[in-house]
Amino acid sequence: MKILVINAGSSSLKYQLYDMTDESVLALGRVERIGMDAAILTHEPTNKPEIKEVSEILDHTVAVRKVLDCLLHPESGVLSSIDEIDAVGHRIVQGGDLYSESVLVDNDVKAGIRSLYDLAPLHNPPHMMGIQAVDLNMPGVPQVVVFDTAFHQTMPAMAYMYPIPMVLYKKHKVRRYGFHGTSHYYVSRKAGELLGRPVEDLKLVSAHIGNGASITAIMEGKSYDTSMGMTPLEGLMMGTRSGDIDPAIVPFIMGKEELNTTEVNFMLNKHSGLQAISGISSDLREVEKAMNEGNENAKLAIEMYDYRIRKFIGSYVAAMDGIDALIFTAGVGENSATLRQRVCEKLSFFGIELDLEKNEIRSGEPRDISTPNSKVRVLVIPTNEELVIARDTYNLVKNK
Ligand code: ADP
């Protein structure tokens, strides 16, 4: 069975085609700048020549058509007919409290995703464009949606409720949902495999540190608490997002700087975090480089970034009354040995002891980087959200 995984953003569409007989990736790629004058399509088939094309791509429907053309291309294609694609799986950011697992798309599910537009105005509408583009280009092919929020639906109310008037929860569903759930789910299962123990017996803290970043406390295999909230803005300091700040700052700066809600949202999401404090970049590599060259703002940005990661790890150890393993994943978590070292150095109170040599090894494989004496295992686990989407899609369509 072949499954196409799609992650549709407002002006981009990423894809991976899986052969589920061995879970191999036949091709992957992305379309960027959809709707702008020169869209860029990159198609990378396994063991075949890459395609890079700049052309006008008006909308997501045209983008999906172009992707299908690439998959059928005489030299760079991997299919002889589109009918070989048995199903399509989509990443959906916000499932609210409607979805605690992946589901097959039907009219009710489409209405459900639309009903969550208010909660995720930047994400759910483009996801829906992706679903409609598949409807138009591949009529009748079953589609499955996999939600970033689903894994966190197990959080207890004391973790997901905000201490503000209850009416806001009842009327507008203001609560913590959490994100990166597919990633936290995947790495927690891999951690169980790596440690040779059932995930249900473990207390895990998983740190998904990429451009966006979140930390999750996972107990009995379930999400117990997570650092992102009603939106992906809450929690850790990120590349361009502020993470936690005093909420009273928002009305204060809106008044002082005469900002409207759109502007203040933009500032907190796109002009804050590492970028704002370092004044250099949202990319940790560049900020680290500047710090090593003596830049004081870069140093402060990194101290704040690390400090907040450590505080969340510590608070989740307290929340779970223990920790068996700490997991690092995503762009920064998987690749930055220095970040891992800086964070773990000050967690020795918990019995966390990093093996500095193992920490430096780059293998792309799940691995334990703690010393044999460390009371807590420290793991680096490359995440694979697309594979989870492909598997969920396969499981929901295989008996149809
Ligand atoms: P996204 O949230 O966009 O999915 P990723 O998980 O792909 O992000 O992470 C991308 C980020 O990873 C980049 O912004 C970059 O800062 C960071 N990154 C990648 N490699 C390294 C590295 N070796 N050291 C530090 N940061 C890195």
Residues whose N, C-alpha, C, O or C-beta is under 5 A from the ligand:
A	BS01	ADP	I209 G210 N211 G212 S282 D283 L284 R285 A330 G331 V332 N335 S336
